[in-house]
């Protein structure tokens, strides 16, 4: 087993041999790489975390510590099972989605800037109460977002790739978006969702609507969003951007109406204990010859030879 240091101190079955490797470090010796069957990718998008998979001839399972897994797909060897970290980031990402929403509506960024000028910005600001919120991507994180919205007296609409009771399909998104005051993106980045929030989508939103993205930057057409923000018609709160991070001089640094955080949706104190629990449970399943959980690509069940 090859795991990052943040998943250390695990109570694992005795028959598992664990080797620790983190992105940026030299690869383990060839004789170690040749024995690896289960690889837990370090919690980063660095290219070496994917490139090392090609040097693992006995690899059966790749495990991300992220909910999104699009960065791992290009490196997934044939016949290898890919598992994501569903559930690990629910609490942390949902907290940030709510934080960005409330901070943007209640004018917190303006207050911070005004304090530096010794200016007292008394006014009437938007409440979340009585707003209609659309959650785009109603998986485990989307459900966690709704649970945290529940006390705020707002109406919640839900959209997912597949329609089901209480959840509309993506085909309903254009109509629903125009009915909402706040749109929170928590969907995965796929060919279907890349560029989903484009100029046409944004044009359907109500004047003054708030777009919150805690998913992936390329889901939003940055140029189209910047145009709407520049006009003052819409507001946005982005934890993820395209490009990420924005280079010096990029409009995202200066455009009005934008609250931006540095992709920290999952990077909180809630992450480490949940990541350890996931890795421990997955490796216990693997050692017992049981199917691993959270399979998102590759064979549904890995081989279980030790």
C-alpha positions as CSV (number, residue, x, y, z in Angstrom):
1,X,0.0,0.0,0.0
2,X,1.3,3.5,-0.9
3,X,-0.3,6.3,1.2
4,X,0.5,9.9,2.0
5,X,1.7,11.0,5.4
6,X,-1.7,12.7,6.3
7,X,-3.3,9.2,6.3
8,X,-0.7,7.8,8.7
9,X,-1.3,6.3,12.1
10,X,-3.9,3.9,10.8
11,X,-5.1,0.7,12.5
12,X,-4.6,-1.7,9.6
13,X,-4.7,-5.4,9.1
14,X,-1.4,-7.0,9.9
15,X,-1.0,-8.5,6.4
16,X,-0.7,-5.0,4.8
17,X,2.6,-3.4,4.2
18,X,2.3,0.4,4.1
19,X,4.8,2.8,2.5
20,X,4.4,6.6,2.9
21,X,5.0,8.9,0.0
22,X,4.0,12.6,-0.5
23,X,4.0,14.7,-3.7
24,X,7.3,16.4,-4.3
25,X,9.4,13.7,-2.6
26,X,11.6,11.2,-4.6
27,X,9.6,8.1,-5.6
28,X,10.1,5.0,-3.4
29,X,12.6,2.4,-4.6
30,X,11.7,0.3,-7.6
31,X,11.3,-2.9,-5.5
32,X,8.7,-1.1,-3.4
33,X,6.9,0.3,-6.4
34,X,6.7,-3.2,-7.9
35,X,4.7,-4.5,-4.9
36,X,2.1,-1.7,-4.6
37,X,-1.5,-2.8,-5.1
38,X,-3.4,0.1,-3.5
39,X,-2.3,3.7,-4.0
40,X,-3.8,6.6,-2.0
41,X,-3.1,9.8,-3.9
42,X,-1.7,12.7,-1.9
43,X,-4.1,15.6,-1.3
44,X,-2.9,17.8,-4.1
45,X,-3.4,18.2,-7.9
46,X,0.4,18.0,-8.6
47,X,1.2,16.0,-11.7
48,X,3.6,13.6,-9.9
49,X,0.6,12.2,-8.0
50,X,-0.8,10.8,-11.2
51,X,2.5,10.1,-13.0
52,X,3.6,7.6,-10.4
53,X,0.7,5.3,-11.2
54,X,2.5,4.2,-14.4
55,X,5.4,2.8,-12.3
56,X,3.1,0.5,-10.2
57,X,2.8,-2.7,-12.3
58,X,0.6,-4.5,-9.7
59,X,-1.7,-1.6,-9.0
60,X,-5.3,-2.6,-8.5
61,X,-6.9,0.5,-6.8
62,X,-6.2,4.2,-6.9
63,X,-7.9,6.2,-4.1
64,X,-8.2,10.0,-4.3
65,X,-8.6,12.1,-1.2
66,X,-10.7,14.6,-3.2
67,X,-14.4,14.3,-4.1
68,X,-13.6,15.4,-7.7
69,X,-11.5,12.9,-9.6
70,X,-11.1,14.4,-13.1
71,X,-7.4,15.0,-12.4
72,X,-6.8,11.3,-11.8
73,X,-8.6,9.9,-14.9
74,X,-5.8,10.7,-17.4
75,X,-3.4,8.6,-15.2
76,X,-5.6,5.7,-14.4
77,X,-4.1,2.5,-15.9
78,X,-6.3,0.0,-17.7
79,X,-8.0,-2.4,-15.4
80,X,-7.4,-0.3,-12.2
81,X,-10.3,0.7,-10.0
82,X,-10.6,4.4,-9.1
83,X,-12.3,5.5,-5.9
84,X,-13.0,9.0,-4.7
85,X,-13.3,10.5,-1.3
86,X,-17.1,10.8,-1.2
87,X,-18.1,12.0,2.3
88,X,-14.7,13.3,3.3
89,X,-15.3,16.9,2.3
90,X,-19.0,17.2,2.9
91,X,-18.8,19.1,6.2
92,X,-16.0,21.4,5.2
93,X,-17.1,22.3,1.7
94,X,-20.7,22.9,2.9
95,X,-19.5,25.2,5.6
96,X,-17.6,27.2,3.1
97,X,-20.5,27.4,0.7
98,X,-22.7,28.8,3.5
99,X,-19.9,31.1,4.6
100,X,-19.4,32.6,1.1
101,X,-23.1,32.9,0.7
102,X,-23.8,34.7,3.9
103,X,-20.7,36.9,3.7
104,X,-21.6,38.0,0.2
105,X,-25.2,38.7,0.9
106,X,-24.5,40.6,4.2
107,X,-21.8,42.8,2.7
108,X,-18.8,41.4,4.8
109,X,-16.2,42.1,2.1
110,X,-17.4,45.8,2.0
111,X,-17.1,46.1,5.8
112,X,-13.6,44.8,5.8
113,X,-12.5,47.3,3.1
114,X,-14.4,50.1,4.8
115,X,-12.7,49.5,8.1
116,X,-9.3,50.0,6.5
117,X,-10.7,53.4,5.4
118,X,-12.3,54.1,8.8
119,X,-15.7,54.3,7.0
120,X,-19.0,53.2,8.6
121,X,-21.1,51.6,5.9
122,X,-24.6,51.5,7.5
123,X,-27.2,50.4,5.0
124,X,-29.8,47.7,4.5
125,X,-28.2,44.4,3.3
126,X,-29.6,41.2,1.9
127,X,-30.6,38.4,4.2
128,X,-30.5,34.8,3.2
129,X,-34.0,34.5,4.8
130,X,-36.8,34.4,2.2
131,X,-34.3,33.8,-0.7
132,X,-34.6,30.9,-3.1
133,X,-31.4,28.9,-3.4
134,X,-30.6,26.4,-6.2
135,X,-28.1,23.7,-5.4
136,X,-26.5,22.4,-8.6
137,X,-25.1,18.9,-8.0
138,X,-27.2,17.2,-5.4
139,X,-24.8,14.5,-4.2
140,X,-23.4,14.1,-0.7
141,X,-21.9,17.6,-0.6
142,X,-25.1,19.1,-2.0
143,X,-27.1,17.4,0.7
144,X,-24.7,18.7,3.3
145,X,-25.2,22.2,2.0
146,X,-28.9,21.9,2.2
147,X,-28.7,20.7,5.8
148,X,-26.8,23.8,6.7
149,X,-29.3,26.0,4.9
150,X,-32.2,24.6,6.7
151,X,-32.2,27.0,9.7
152,X,-32.0,30.1,7.5
153,X,-35.6,30.3,6.3
154,X,-34.8,30.0,2.6
155,X,-36.4,27.9,-0.1
156,X,-34.1,25.3,-1.7
157,X,-34.3,23.8,-5.2
158,X,-32.1,20.9,-6.3
159,X,-30.6,19.8,-9.6
160,X,-28.6,16.7,-10.4
161,X,-27.5,14.9,-13.5
162,X,-30.3,12.4,-13.0
163,X,-33.8,13.5,-12.0
164,X,-35.4,11.9,-9.0
165,X,-38.1,12.7,-6.5
166,X,-37.5,16.2,-5.2
167,X,-34.4,16.7,-7.5
168,X,-34.7,18.0,-11.1
169,X,-32.4,16.9,-13.9
170,X,-29.9,19.2,-15.7
171,X,-32.4,19.7,-18.4
172,X,-34.5,21.9,-16.0
173,X,-31.5,24.0,-15.0
174,X,-32.1,27.0,-17.3
175,X,-35.7,27.4,-16.1
176,X,-34.9,26.9,-12.4
177,X,-31.8,29.3,-12.5
178,X,-34.0,32.2,-13.5
179,X,-36.2,31.6,-10.4
180,X,-33.3,31.8,-7.9
181,X,-31.5,34.4,-5.8
182,X,-28.5,32.2,-5.0
183,X,-27.0,29.4,-7.1
184,X,-24.5,27.1,-5.4
185,X,-22.4,24.9,-7.6
186,X,-21.2,21.6,-6.1
187,X,-21.3,19.4,-9.2
188,X,-18.3,17.4,-10.5
189,X,-16.3,18.6,-13.5
190,X,-17.3,16.5,-16.5
191,X,-17.7,17.0,-20.2
192,X,-21.3,17.8,-19.4
193,X,-20.6,20.4,-16.8
194,X,-17.6,22.1,-18.3
195,X,-18.7,25.6,-19.2
196,X,-22.2,24.9,-17.9
197,X,-22.4,28.4,-16.5
198,X,-21.9,30.4,-19.7
199,X,-23.1,33.7,-20.9
200,X,-26.5,32.3,-21.8
201,X,-26.9,30.7,-18.4
202,X,-25.9,33.9,-16.6
203,X,-28.2,36.0,-18.7
204,X,-31.1,34.0,-17.3
205,X,-30.3,34.9,-13.7
206,X,-32.2,37.6,-11.8
207,X,-30.6,41.0,-11.4
208,X,-28.6,40.9,-8.2
209,X,-28.4,37.1,-8.1
210,X,-25.4,35.5,-6.3
211,X,-23.4,32.7,-7.9
212,X,-21.4,30.6,-5.5
213,X,-18.9,28.0,-6.9
214,X,-17.3,25.5,-4.5
215,X,-17.0,22.9,-7.2
216,X,-14.4,23.4,-10.0
217,X,-13.4,26.5,-11.8
218,X,-14.0,25.4,-15.5
219,X,-17.7,24.8,-14.7
220,X,-18.0,28.6,-15.1
221,X,-17.1,30.6,-18.2
222,X,-14.8,33.2,-16.5
223,X,-15.0,35.8,-19.2
224,X,-18.8,35.7,-19.2
225,X,-18.9,36.0,-15.4
226,X,-16.4,38.9,-15.4
227,X,-18.6,40.7,-17.9
228,X,-21.7,40.3,-15.7
229,X,-19.8,41.3,-12.6
230,X,-18.4,44.4,-14.3
231,X,-21.8,45.5,-15.2
232,X,-22.9,45.2,-11.6
233,X,-25.9,43.0,-12.5
234,X,-24.7,39.9,-10.7
235,X,-22.5,38.9,-7.7
236,X,-20.3,35.9,-7.2
237,X,-18.3,34.1,-4.5
238,X,-15.7,31.7,-5.9
239,X,-13.6,29.2,-4.1
240,X,-12.4,27.8,-7.4
241,X,-11.5,29.7,-10.6
242,X,-10.4,29.2,-14.2
243,X,-7.5,29.8,-14.4
244,X,-6.5,28.8,-10.9
245,X,-5.0,30.7,-9.3
246,X,-5.6,33.7,-11.5
247,X,-2.3,35.2,-12.8
248,X,-1.2,38.7,-11.8
249,X,-3.3,41.3,-13.5
250,X,-6.2,39.0,-14.2
251,X,-9.7,40.6,-14.0
252,X,-10.8,38.3,-11.2
253,X,-8.4,40.1,-8.8
254,X,-10.2,43.5,-9.3
255,X,-13.7,43.0,-10.7
256,X,-16.4,44.3,-8.4
257,X,-19.0,42.2,-6.8
258,X,-16.7,39.2,-6.2
259,X,-15.6,37.4,-3.0
260,X,-12.8,34.9,-3.8
261,X,-11.2,32.3,-1.6
262,X,-8.1,30.2,-2.5
263,X,-9.7,26.7,-3.1
264,X,-10.0,25.9,0.5
265,X,-13.4,24.2,0.5
266,X,-12.0,20.9,1.7
267,X,-8.8,22.3,3.4
268,X,-10.0,22.6,7.0
269,X,-9.4,20.8,10.3
270,X,-12.4,18.6,9.3
271,X,-10.4,17.0,6.5
272,X,-7.7,15.0,8.2
273,X,-9.8,12.8,10.6
274,X,-12.3,12.0,7.8
275,X,-9.5,11.2,5.3
276,X,-8.0,8.8,7.8
277,X,-11.3,7.1,8.5
278,X,-11.9,6.6,4.8
279,X,-8.5,5.2,4.1
280,X,-8.6,2.9,7.1
281,X,-12.1,1.6,6.1
282,X,-11.0,1.1,2.4
283,X,-7.8,-0.8,3.2
284,X,-9.7,-3.0,5.7
285,X,-12.2,-3.9,3.0
286,X,-9.4,-4.6,0.5
287,X,-7.5,-6.8,2.9
288,X,-10.6,-8.8,3.6
289,X,-11.3,-9.3,-0.1
290,X,-14.4,-7.2,0.1
291,X,-15.4,-4.7,-2.6
292,X,-14.1,-1.2,-2.0
293,X,-16.5,1.8,-1.7
294,X,-16.8,5.0,-3.8
295,X,-15.9,3.4,-7.1
296,X,-16.1,6.0,-9.8
297,X,-14.1,4.5,-12.7
298,X,-12.6,1.2,-13.7
299,X,-13.7,-2.3,-12.7
300,X,-16.4,-2.2,-10.0
301,X,-14.5,-4.7,-7.8
302,X,-10.7,-5.0,-7.6
303,X,-8.7,-8.1,-7.3
304,X,-7.8,-9.0,-3.8
305,X,-4.6,-10.9,-3.9
306,X,-2.1,-10.0,-1.2
